[in-house]
């Protein structure tokens, strides 16, 4: 998960250097509870890197949109939320799959896949 976290970190740094702030749009299409459990290590690694490098990302993120949210999101939240700082949680918008058409259309050509 180190390489993936470093890649995400580099992209966040690039955007913040150019614009001062950033937004995250995370497509959870197809995510399952077991998938969330598998990616828990990625979340931990990325959060640890942000903390250790004192990136300040949690202070400059303006919006964090999670779209194509699966029906099981309530079961996944306890896996993810403990790693989020409170001010990031305040900027979090979870969009159910049935309401995600706008985001699917907007971001269909722009992806960074894990």
C-alpha positions in Angstrom: 0.0 0.0 0.0 3.0 2.3 0.3 3.4 2.8 -3.4 -0.3 3.6 -3.9 -0.3 6.0 -1.0 2.8 7.7 -2.3 1.1 8.1 -5.7 -2.0 9.6 -4.2 0.1 11.8 -2.0 2.1 13.1 -5.0 -1.2 14.0 -6.8 -2.6 15.8 -3.8 0.6 17.8 -3.4 0.6 18.7 -7.0 -2.9 20.0 -6.9 -2.5 21.9 -3.6 0.8 23.5 -4.9 -1.1 24.7 -8.0 -4.5 25.6 -6.4 -4.0 25.8 -2.6 -6.9 23.5 -1.9 -8.3 20.3 -3.3 -11.4 18.1 -3.5 -11.7 14.4 -3.5 -14.3 12.4 -5.4 -14.2 8.7 -4.5 -16.2 6.2 -6.6 -17.2 3.1 -4.5 -18.9 1.3 -7.3 -18.6 -2.4 -6.6 -17.2 -2.1 -3.1 -18.2 -4.8 -0.6 -17.5 -5.3 3.1 -14.7 -7.7 2.4 -13.3 -5.2 -0.1 -13.4 -2.5 2.5 -11.6 -4.7 4.9 -8.9 -5.5 2.3 -8.4 -1.8 1.6 -8.3 -0.8 5.3 -4.5 -1.1 5.2 -4.4 1.4 2.4 -6.4 3.9 4.4 -4.2 3.3 7.4 -1.0 3.7 5.4 -2.2 6.9 3.7 -3.4 8.5 6.9 -0.2 7.6 8.7 1.8 9.2 5.8 -0.3 12.4 6.0 0.2 12.6 9.8 4.0 11.8 9.7 4.7 14.2 6.9 2.4 16.9 8.4 0.8 17.5 5.0 -2.1 19.6 6.3 -4.4 17.9 3.8 -7.2 17.7 6.3 -7.1 21.5 6.7 -7.2 22.3 3.0 -9.6 19.7 1.6 -12.7 21.6 0.6 -15.0 18.7 -0.3 -14.8 14.9 0.0 -17.6 13.2 -2.1 -18.1 9.5 -2.0 -20.4 8.4 -4.8 -21.8 5.1 -5.9 -22.1 4.4 -2.2 -23.2 0.8 -1.7 -26.2 -0.1 0.4 -23.8 -1.6 3.0 -22.1 1.8 3.6 -23.3 1.8 7.2 -21.4 -1.4 7.8 -18.3 0.1 6.1 -18.3 3.4 8.0 -16.9 2.0 11.2 -13.9 0.7 9.2 -13.1 4.1 7.6 -14.3 6.9 9.9 -11.8 6.3 12.8 -9.0 7.3 10.4 -10.6 10.6 9.4 -10.1 13.9 11.2 -13.2 15.6 12.4 -12.9 18.5 9.9 -12.7 16.0 7.0 -15.9 14.3 8.3 -17.6 17.7 8.1 -16.8 18.0 4.4 -17.8 14.4 3.6 -20.8 13.9 1.3 -21.9 10.3 0.8 -24.1 9.9 -2.4 -26.0 6.6 -2.8 -25.6 4.7 -6.0 -29.1 5.5 -7.2 -28.2 9.2 -7.0 -24.7 9.1 -8.5 -25.5 9.5 -12.2 -24.2 13.1 -12.2 -20.9 12.1 -10.8 -20.6 9.0 -13.1 -21.1 11.3 -16.1 -18.7 13.9 -14.8 -15.8 11.6 -13.9 -16.2 8.7 -16.3 -13.1 9.8 -18.3 -11.0 10.8 -15.3 -9.8 8.0 -13.0 -7.0 6.9 -10.7 -7.7 3.3 -10.0 -6.4 1.2 -7.1 
